Amino acid sequence: MKTLEELNFPDHLKYDKEHEWALFDGDTVTIGISDYAQDQLGDVVFVELPEVGQTFSKGDEFGTVESVKAVSQLYMPIGGEIVSINTALEENPERVNLSPYTDGWMIKVHPSDTSEMGVLMEKQQYVEFLKG
């Protein structure tokens, strides 16, 4: 496992306490897991994602990530309707490890309440949270 200094946390993303990240882009929010989360999980071997059209509230479980170490739940950092899923993860779940913020994104959501983005953490807040 890497130290916090070795992990990547892009400034333009928001983070939650469950280690998901969110990128607000126009009328959609792209969601995935942070570099910290993928590092803690180890080699990802399977990702289970919801179907397009499903609706979730903030904090709801929307899928799972299975690694050689454990199975972890995925939680919605913001509520809304799933408008896209990263189907490439079905055949290549290792993308979550290799590039969690680009090729390893998981879902895109049309948010039901954009104000929920305001309670997510900025990069520095997230790093402080990880330090405990």
N, CA, C and O atoms as a DFTB+ gen file, in Angstrom:
528 C
 N C O
     1  1       0.837      -1.191       0.000
     2  2       0.000       0.000       0.000
     3  2       0.879       1.250       0.000
     4  3       1.977       1.276       0.555
     5  1       0.347       2.271      -0.642
     6  2       1.074       3.525      -0.779
     7  2       0.827       4.432       0.428
     8  3      -0.158       4.279       1.150
     9  1       1.744       5.376       0.627
    10  2       1.526       6.408       1.638
    11  2       0.595       7.459       1.032
    12  3       0.417       7.499      -0.185
    13  1       0.003       8.302       1.866
    14  2      -0.879       9.361       1.372
    15  2      -0.175      10.264       0.378
    16  3      -0.787      10.734      -0.581
    17  1       1.109      10.508       0.602
    18  2       1.877      11.380      -0.285
    19  2       2.048      10.773      -1.671
    20  3       2.243      11.500      -2.645
    21  1       1.977       9.461      -1.768
    22  2       2.143       8.780      -3.055
    23  2       0.841       8.677      -3.847
    24  3       0.855       8.373      -5.040
    25  1      -0.271       8.931      -3.183
    26  2      -1.582       8.798      -3.832
    27  2      -1.969      10.092      -4.549
    28  3      -1.480      11.173      -4.222
    29  1      -2.851       9.957      -5.527
    30  2      -3.282      11.078      -6.350
    31  2      -4.709      11.482      -5.991
    32  3      -5.619      10.654      -5.985
    33  1      -4.887      12.760      -5.694
    34  2      -6.216      13.309      -5.404
    35  2      -6.380      14.598      -6.213
    36  3      -5.983      15.666      -5.747
    37  1      -6.959      14.517      -7.415
    38  2      -7.108      15.709      -8.253
    39  2      -7.886      16.823      -7.557
    40  3      -8.871      16.573      -6.862
    41  1      -7.426      18.048      -7.758
    42  2      -8.036      19.223      -7.144
    43  2      -9.462      19.481      -7.615
    44  3     -10.278      19.996      -6.851
    45  1      -9.777      19.131      -8.867
    46  2     -11.069      19.497      -9.453
    47  2     -12.211      18.548      -9.065
    48  3     -13.350      18.740      -9.491
    49  1     -11.907      17.524      -8.256
    50  2     -12.928      16.575      -7.836
    51  2     -13.396      16.856      -6.415
    52  3     -12.720      17.538      -5.645
    53  1     -14.560      16.318      -6.084
    54  2     -15.085      16.344      -4.713
    55  2     -15.055      14.911      -4.199
    56  3     -15.133      13.962      -4.979
    57  1     -14.941      14.760      -2.883
    58  2     -14.787      13.434      -2.276
    59  2     -15.778      13.268      -1.125
    60  3     -16.213      14.247      -0.517
    61  1     -16.133      11.991      -0.833
    62  2     -16.980      11.739       0.327
    63  2     -16.272      10.800       1.305
    64  3     -15.202      10.266       1.012
    65  1     -16.885      10.613       2.457
    66  2     -16.271       9.808       3.518
    67  2     -16.245       8.323       3.194
    68  3     -15.547       7.556       3.857
    69  1     -16.998       7.911       2.182
    70  2     -17.003       6.504       1.764
    71  2     -15.951       6.262       0.676
    72  3     -15.835       5.149       0.161
    73  1     -15.185       7.304       0.328
    74  2     -14.059       7.248      -0.612
    75  2     -14.474       7.230      -2.077
    76  3     -13.727       6.755      -2.932
    77  1     -15.680       7.753      -2.371
    78  2     -16.047       7.987      -3.752
    79  2     -15.653       9.415      -4.119
    80  3     -15.554      10.288      -3.256
    81  1     -15.432       9.634      -5.400
    82  2     -15.208      10.986      -5.904
    83  2     -16.348      11.350      -6.840
    84  3     -17.038      10.479      -7.370
    85  1     -16.537      12.663      -7.037
    86  2     -17.592      13.154      -7.916
    87  2     -17.071      14.341      -8.720
    88  3     -16.383      15.217      -8.194
    89  1     -17.413      14.348      -9.999
    90  2     -17.049      15.443     -10.890
    91  2     -18.327      15.988     -11.502
    92  3     -18.996      15.306     -12.278
    93  1     -18.663      17.225     -11.146
    94  2     -19.839      17.888     -11.694
    95  2     -19.460      18.470     -13.044
    96  3     -18.528      19.268     -13.142
    97  1     -20.189      18.068     -14.095
    98  2     -19.876      18.515     -15.446
    99  2     -21.180      18.788     -16.187
   100  3     -21.818      17.876     -16.714
   101  1     -21.554      20.041     -16.214
   102  2     -22.816      20.394     -16.859
   103  2     -23.986      19.868     -16.063
   104  3     -24.172      20.243     -14.905
   105  1     -24.788      18.993     -16.678
   106  2     -25.957      18.468     -15.971
   107  2     -25.755      17.032     -15.497
   108  3     -26.720      16.363     -15.128
   109  1     -24.509      16.550     -15.504
   110  2     -24.226      15.202     -14.995
   111  2     -23.089      15.242     -13.981
   112  3     -22.287      16.174     -13.937
   113  1     -23.058      14.198     -13.178
   114  2     -21.984      14.013     -12.203
   115  2     -21.373      12.639     -12.478
   116  3     -22.071      11.624     -12.463
   117  1     -20.064      12.618     -12.728
   118  2     -19.340      11.368     -12.914
   119  2     -18.834      10.926     -11.554
   120  3     -18.363      11.751     -10.770
   121  1     -18.927       9.620     -11.260
   122  2     -18.599       9.079      -9.943
   123  2     -17.679       7.871     -10.084
   124  3     -17.837       7.059     -10.997
   125  1     -16.725       7.763      -9.178
   126  2     -15.839       6.604      -9.111
   127  2     -15.293       6.491      -7.697
   128  3     -15.782       7.161      -6.787
   129  1     -14.286       5.651      -7.507
   130  2     -13.658       5.554      -6.186
   131  2     -12.291       6.207      -6.228
   132  3     -11.644       6.262      -7.274
   133  1     -11.861       6.700      -5.083
   134  2     -10.605       7.441      -5.003
   135  2      -9.388       6.519      -5.123
   136  3      -9.479       5.299      -4.981
   137  1      -8.266       7.150      -5.387
   138  2      -6.998       6.427      -5.459
   139  2      -6.733       5.716      -4.127
   140  3      -6.207       4.604      -4.109
   141  1      -7.096       6.357      -3.022
   142  2      -6.945       5.741      -1.704
   143  2      -7.755       4.451      -1.622
   144  3      -7.252       3.425      -1.164
   145  1      -9.018       4.504      -2.070
   146  2      -9.897       3.336      -1.993
   147  2      -9.367       2.183      -2.838
   148  3      -9.333       1.042      -2.379
   149  1      -8.954       2.472      -4.062
   150  2      -8.464       1.383      -4.920
   151  2      -7.171       0.807      -4.368
   152  3      -6.922      -0.392      -4.498
   153  1      -6.342       1.651      -3.751
   154  2      -5.085       1.185      -3.160
   155  2      -5.359       0.262      -1.965
   156  3      -4.692      -0.759      -1.796
   157  1      -6.337       0.628      -1.148
   158  2      -6.703      -0.190       0.009
   159  2      -7.302      -1.534      -0.418
   160  3      -7.072      -2.558       0.227
   161  1      -8.061      -1.519      -1.495
   162  2      -8.696      -2.748      -1.981
   163  2      -7.690      -3.740      -2.556
   164  3      -7.859      -4.950      -2.406
   165  1      -6.660      -3.246      -3.204
   166  2      -5.752      -4.128      -3.926
   167  2      -6.309      -4.395      -5.314
   168  3      -7.134      -3.628      -5.809
   169  1      -5.873      -5.460      -5.937
   170  2      -6.246      -5.747      -7.319
   171  2      -7.751      -5.988      -7.472
   172  3      -8.294      -6.953      -6.934
   173  1      -8.409      -5.099      -8.212
   174  2      -9.850      -5.216      -8.455
   175  2     -10.083      -6.275      -9.527
   176  3      -9.480      -6.234     -10.600
   177  1     -10.969      -7.226      -9.222
   178  2     -11.237      -8.330     -10.150
   179  2     -12.672      -8.322     -10.691
   180  3     -12.969      -9.023     -11.659
   181  1     -13.565      -7.532     -10.073
   182  2     -14.951      -7.496     -10.520
   183  2     -15.614      -6.225     -10.014
   184  3     -15.394      -5.813      -8.875
   185  1     -16.426      -5.605     -10.864
   186  2     -17.197      -4.425     -10.484
   187  2     -18.653      -4.669     -10.870
   188  3     -18.947      -4.998     -12.019
   189  1     -19.559      -4.508      -9.912
   190  2     -20.991      -4.634     -10.171
   191  2     -21.614      -3.245     -10.103
   192  3     -21.547      -2.571      -9.075
   193  1     -22.220      -2.825     -11.211
   194  2     -22.798      -1.490     -11.295
   195  2     -24.302      -1.590     -11.562
   196  3     -24.787      -2.623     -12.023
   197  1     -25.042      -0.507     -11.270
   198  2     -26.489      -0.515     -11.483
   199  2     -26.818      -0.378     -12.974
   200  3     -25.929      -0.247     -13.814
   201  1     -28.099      -0.413     -13.270
   202  2     -28.549      -0.238     -14.646
   203  2     -28.893       1.226     -14.905
   204  3     -29.328       1.946     -14.006
   205  1     -28.689       1.648     -16.141
   206  2     -29.097       2.989     -16.545
   207  2     -30.593       3.126     -16.283
   208  3     -31.375       2.217     -16.564
   209  1     -30.974       4.279     -15.740
   210  2     -32.375       4.539     -15.440
   211  2     -32.733       4.363     -13.978
   212  3     -33.748       4.885     -13.515
   213  1     -31.898       3.625     -13.242
   214  2     -32.173       3.468     -11.813
   215  2     -31.917       4.793     -11.094
   216  3     -31.070       5.585     -11.507
   217  1     -32.653       5.016     -10.030
   218  2     -32.522       6.239      -9.239
   219  2     -32.125       5.880      -7.818
   220  3     -32.651       4.937      -7.227
   221  1     -31.184       6.652      -7.278
   222  2     -30.681       6.430      -5.922
   223  2     -30.643       7.756      -5.171
   224  3     -30.528       8.825      -5.769
   225  1     -30.740       7.661      -3.855
   226  2     -30.565       8.829      -2.987
   227  2     -29.122       8.894      -2.521
   228  3     -28.394       7.901      -2.559
   229  1     -28.723      10.072      -2.085
   230  2     -27.388      10.247      -1.526
   231  2     -27.195       9.240      -0.391
   232  3     -28.052       9.112       0.484
   233  1     -26.070       8.528      -0.410
   234  2     -25.764       7.554       0.629
   235  2     -26.217       6.141       0.321
   236  3     -25.802       5.200       0.997
   237  1     -27.069       5.974      -0.697
   238  2     -27.530       4.632      -1.074
   239  2     -26.378       3.814      -1.662
   240  3     -25.456       4.352      -2.275
   241  1     -26.460       2.510      -1.458
   242  2     -25.506       1.600      -2.091
   243  2     -25.907       1.451      -3.556
   244  3     -27.066       1.172      -3.862
   245  1     -24.935       1.639      -4.470
   246  2     -25.259       1.512      -5.885
   247  2     -24.517       0.376      -6.582
   248  3     -24.769       0.112      -7.757
   249  1     -23.616      -0.293      -5.889
   250  2     -22.883      -1.392      -6.507
   251  2     -21.821      -1.926      -5.565
   252  3     -21.762      -1.565      -4.390
   253  1     -20.978      -2.803      -6.115
   254  2     -19.881      -3.372      -5.327
   255  2     -18.618      -3.454      -6.173
   256  3     -18.651      -3.491      -7.403
   257  1     -17.502      -3.479      -5.448
   258  2     -16.191      -3.696      -6.052
   259  2     -15.587      -4.893      -5.348
   260  3     -15.502      -4.920      -4.120
   261  1     -15.168      -5.884      -6.123
   262  2     -14.547      -7.075      -5.553
   263  2     -13.064      -7.063      -5.913
   264  3     -12.683      -6.876      -7.069
   265  1     -12.245      -7.268      -4.892
   266  2     -10.799      -7.349      -5.108
   267  2     -10.316      -8.700      -4.600
   268  3     -11.095      -9.507      -4.093
   269  1      -9.022      -8.926      -4.748
   270  2      -8.468     -10.173      -4.237
   271  2      -8.543     -10.214      -2.712
   272  3      -8.433     -11.284      -2.115
   273  1      -8.733      -9.045      -2.076
   274  2      -8.787      -8.956      -0.617
   275  2     -10.196      -8.998      -0.043
   276  3     -10.431      -9.630       0.987
   277  1     -11.143      -8.322      -0.712
   278  2     -12.465      -8.122      -0.099
   279  2     -13.491      -7.689      -1.133
   280  3     -13.161      -7.388      -2.280
   281  1     -14.753      -7.666      -0.692
   282  2     -15.836      -7.074      -1.469
   283  2     -16.269      -5.817      -0.721
   284  3     -16.552      -5.865       0.476
   285  1     -16.320      -4.697      -1.431
   286  2     -16.714      -3.436      -0.815
   287  2     -17.909      -2.840      -1.530
   288  3     -18.031      -2.935      -2.751
   289  1     -18.786      -2.226      -0.757
   290  2     -19.949      -1.569      -1.313
   291  2     -19.550      -0.197      -1.858
   292  3     -18.595       0.428      -1.397
   293  1     -20.316       0.244      -2.855
   294  2     -20.170       1.575      -3.434
   295  2     -21.384       2.394      -3.015
   296  3     -22.512       1.901      -3.055
   297  1     -21.156       3.650      -2.610
   298  2     -22.233       4.493      -2.113
   299  2     -22.341       5.781      -2.927
   300  3     -21.338       6.334      -3.379
   301  1     -23.555       6.236      -3.100
   302  2     -23.818       7.447      -3.872
   303  2     -23.370       8.692      -3.102
   304  3     -23.879       8.949      -2.012
   305  1     -22.430       9.468      -3.646
   306  2     -22.056      10.722      -2.989
   307  2     -23.092      11.821      -3.230
   308  3     -23.109      12.837      -2.535
   309  1     -23.959      11.600      -4.230
   310  2     -25.021      12.541      -4.571
   311  2     -26.174      11.731      -5.166
   312  3     -25.946      10.775      -5.908
   313  1     -27.388      12.107      -4.845
   314  2     -28.533      11.374      -5.362
   315  2     -28.859      11.722      -6.799
   316  3     -28.550      12.816      -7.272
   317  1     -29.492      10.777      -7.493
   318  2     -29.915      11.060      -8.855
   319  2     -30.169       9.809      -9.658
   320  3     -30.146       8.693      -9.140
   321  1     -30.414      10.025     -10.949
   322  2     -30.704       8.935     -11.881
   323  2     -29.437       8.558     -12.653
   324  3     -28.713       9.425     -13.142
   325  1     -29.185       7.260     -12.752
   326  2     -28.038       6.757     -13.504
   327  2     -28.309       6.994     -14.994
   328  3     -29.306       6.518     -15.536
   329  1     -27.403       7.739     -15.650
   330  2     -27.568       8.006     -17.079
   331  2     -26.533       7.271     -17.922
   332  3     -26.681       7.159     -19.139
   333  1     -25.473       6.766     -17.266
   334  2     -24.446       6.023     -17.991
   335  2     -23.643       5.190     -17.000
   336  3     -23.440       5.595     -15.855
   337  1     -23.188       4.019     -17.451
   338  2     -22.274       3.210     -16.647
   339  2     -21.049       2.895     -17.494
   340  3     -21.124       2.860     -18.722
   341  1     -19.939       2.671     -16.837
   342  2     -18.698       2.349     -17.532
   343  2     -18.688       0.848     -17.824
   344  3     -18.180       0.058     -17.029
   345  1     -19.250       0.465     -18.963
   346  2     -19.342      -0.947     -19.319
   347  2     -17.971      -1.582     -19.556
   348  3     -17.840      -2.805     -19.513
   349  1     -16.955      -0.763     -19.806
   350  2     -15.596      -1.297     -20.011
   351  2     -15.083      -2.013     -18.766
   352  3     -14.198      -2.864     -18.862
   353  1     -15.634      -1.674     -17.591
   354  2     -15.183      -2.311     -16.351
   355  2     -15.614      -3.770     -16.258
   356  3     -15.038      -4.535     -15.485
   357  1     -16.625      -4.165     -17.038
   358  2     -17.065      -5.561     -17.035
   359  2     -15.941      -6.473     -17.514
   360  3     -15.697      -7.526     -16.926
   361  1     -15.267      -6.070     -18.571
   362  2     -14.172      -6.863     -19.145
   363  2     -12.809      -6.493     -18.572
   364  3     -11.888      -7.310     -18.572
   365  1     -12.682      -5.253     -18.082
   366  2     -11.395      -4.750     -17.609
   367  2     -11.524      -4.049     -16.255
   368  3     -11.308      -2.840     -16.167
   369  1     -11.875      -4.796     -15.194
   370  2     -12.055      -4.156     -13.886
   371  2     -10.762      -3.539     -13.334
   372  3     -10.808      -2.684     -12.449
   373  1      -9.620      -3.971     -13.855
   374  2      -8.341      -3.431     -13.392
   375  2      -8.179      -1.946     -13.723
   376  3      -7.284      -1.288     -13.193
   377  1      -9.032      -1.422     -14.588
   378  2      -8.993       0.016     -14.889
   379  2      -9.201       0.852     -13.630
   380  3      -8.698       1.970     -13.526
   381  1      -9.947       0.299     -12.678
   382  2     -10.173       0.999     -11.413
   383  2      -8.842       1.211     -10.696
   384  3      -8.624       2.266     -10.099
   385  1      -7.957       0.228     -10.748
   386  2      -6.637       0.346     -10.129
   387  2      -5.706       1.237     -10.953
   388  3      -4.981       2.069     -10.408
   389  1      -5.739       1.050     -12.259
   390  2      -4.786       1.736     -13.127
   391  2      -5.067       3.220     -13.287
   392  3      -4.134       4.022     -13.337
   393  1      -6.324       3.595     -13.367
   394  2      -6.668       5.014     -13.518
   395  2      -8.059       5.288     -12.957
   396  3      -9.028       5.414     -13.705
   397  1      -8.145       5.378     -11.628
   398  2      -9.452       5.515     -10.975
   399  2     -10.220       6.782     -11.357
   400  3     -11.441       6.831     -11.205
   401  1      -9.522       7.801     -11.847
   402  2     -10.198       9.065     -12.158
   403  2     -10.512       9.252     -13.638
   404  3     -11.214      10.197     -13.998
   405  1     -10.011       8.381     -14.496
   406  2     -10.290       8.526     -15.928
   407  2     -10.933       7.246     -16.456
   408  3     -12.160       7.151     -16.488
   409  1     -10.151       6.274     -16.865
   410  2     -10.699       5.037     -17.421
   411  2     -11.488       4.230     -16.395
   412  3     -12.320       3.406     -16.775
   413  1     -11.246       4.451     -15.101
   414  2     -11.892       3.674     -14.050
   415  2     -13.140       4.297     -13.453
   416  3     -13.632       3.829     -12.426
   417  1     -13.671       5.363     -14.088
   418  2     -14.935       5.935     -13.586
   419  2     -16.007       4.852     -13.591
   420  3     -15.887       3.865     -14.316
   421  1     -17.040       5.026     -12.799
   422  2     -18.042       3.972     -12.664
   423  2     -19.408       4.321     -13.238
   424  3     -19.954       3.587     -14.062
   425  1     -19.955       5.450     -12.793
   426  2     -21.293       5.834     -13.245
   427  2     -21.351       7.330     -13.517
   428  3     -20.527       8.108     -13.035
   429  1     -22.357       7.705     -14.310
   430  2     -22.701       9.106     -14.504
   431  2     -24.156       9.258     -14.080
   432  3     -25.008       8.428     -14.398
   433  1     -24.412      10.328     -13.365
   434  2     -25.703      10.548     -12.730
   435  2     -26.252      11.917     -13.115
   436  3     -25.512      12.897     -13.193
   437  1     -27.556      11.970     -13.353
   438  2     -28.248      13.253     -13.454
   439  2     -28.737      13.546     -12.041
   440  3     -29.672      12.906     -11.561
   441  1     -28.094      14.534     -11.359
   442  2     -28.410      14.754      -9.941
   443  2     -29.834      15.236      -9.706
   444  3     -30.387      16.011     -10.487
   445  1     -30.413      14.757      -8.608
   446  2     -31.750      15.196      -8.236
   447  2     -31.695      16.492      -7.429
   448  3     -32.672      17.241      -7.394
   449  1     -30.554      16.763      -6.778
   450  2     -30.402      17.977      -5.968
   451  2     -28.927      18.385      -6.005
   452  3     -28.109      17.829      -5.272
   453  1     -28.594      19.342      -6.846
   454  2     -27.184      19.734      -7.008
   455  2     -26.588      20.340      -5.740
   456  3     -25.365      20.401      -5.610
   457  1     -27.416      20.784      -4.813
   458  2     -26.875      21.343      -3.569
   459  2     -26.137      20.284      -2.749
   460  3     -25.326      20.619      -1.886
   461  1     -26.421      18.994      -3.021
   462  2     -25.715      17.923      -2.308
   463  2     -24.212      17.935      -2.599
   464  3     -23.423      17.426      -1.802
   465  1     -23.816      18.508      -3.724
   466  2     -22.386      18.608      -4.046
   467  2     -21.664      19.475      -3.007
   468  3     -20.470      19.300      -2.764
   469  1     -22.397      20.405      -2.404
   470  2     -21.805      21.327      -1.435
   471  2     -21.325      20.676      -0.160
   472  3     -20.491      21.249       0.541
   473  1     -21.826      19.492       0.167
   474  2     -21.401      18.830       1.403
   475  2     -20.227      17.883       1.173
   476  3     -19.687      17.317       2.123
   477  1     -19.833      17.713      -0.084
   478  2     -18.676      16.863      -0.369
   479  2     -17.390      17.618      -0.057
   480  3     -17.376      18.848      -0.016
   481  1     -16.319      16.877       0.160
   482  2     -15.050      17.460       0.560
   483  2     -14.198      17.873      -0.636
   484  3     -14.181      17.211      -1.673
   485  1     -13.498      18.981      -0.458
   486  2     -12.458      19.379      -1.412
   487  2     -11.246      18.475      -1.151
   488  3     -11.204      17.755      -0.153
   489  1     -10.274      18.519      -2.045
   490  2      -9.088      17.672      -1.936
   491  2      -8.436      17.765      -0.552
   492  3      -8.203      16.738       0.085
   493  1      -8.143      18.969      -0.083
   494  2      -7.419      19.125       1.181
   495  2      -8.236      18.598       2.361
   496  3      -7.675      18.000       3.279
   497  1      -9.547      18.811       2.347
   498  2     -10.406      18.278       3.410
   499  2     -10.365      16.745       3.405
   500  3     -10.322      16.115       4.461
   501  1     -10.378      16.161       2.217
   502  2     -10.346      14.705       2.099
   503  2      -9.027      14.141       2.612
   504  3      -9.010      13.132       3.317
   505  1      -7.927      14.790       2.258
   506  2      -6.616      14.344       2.733
   507  2      -6.551      14.422       4.257
   508  3      -6.033      13.512       4.904
   509  1      -7.070      15.498       4.828
   510  2      -7.107      15.635       6.291
   511  2      -7.985      14.544       6.904
   512  3      -7.635      13.983       7.942
   513  1      -9.108      14.243       6.279
   514  2      -9.981      13.163       6.734
   515  2      -9.223      11.829       6.743
   516  3      -9.335      11.060       7.698
   517  1      -8.470      11.559       5.706
   518  2      -7.705      10.313       5.617
   519  2      -6.624      10.227       6.692
   520  3      -6.313       9.140       7.178
   521  1      -6.058      11.364       7.060
   522  2      -5.030      11.383       8.104
   523  2      -5.623      11.073       9.466
   524  3      -4.907      10.699      10.395
   525  1      -6.957      11.233       9.581
   526  2      -7.656      10.883      10.811
   527  2      -7.521      11.918      11.867
   528  3      -8.061      11.756      12.962
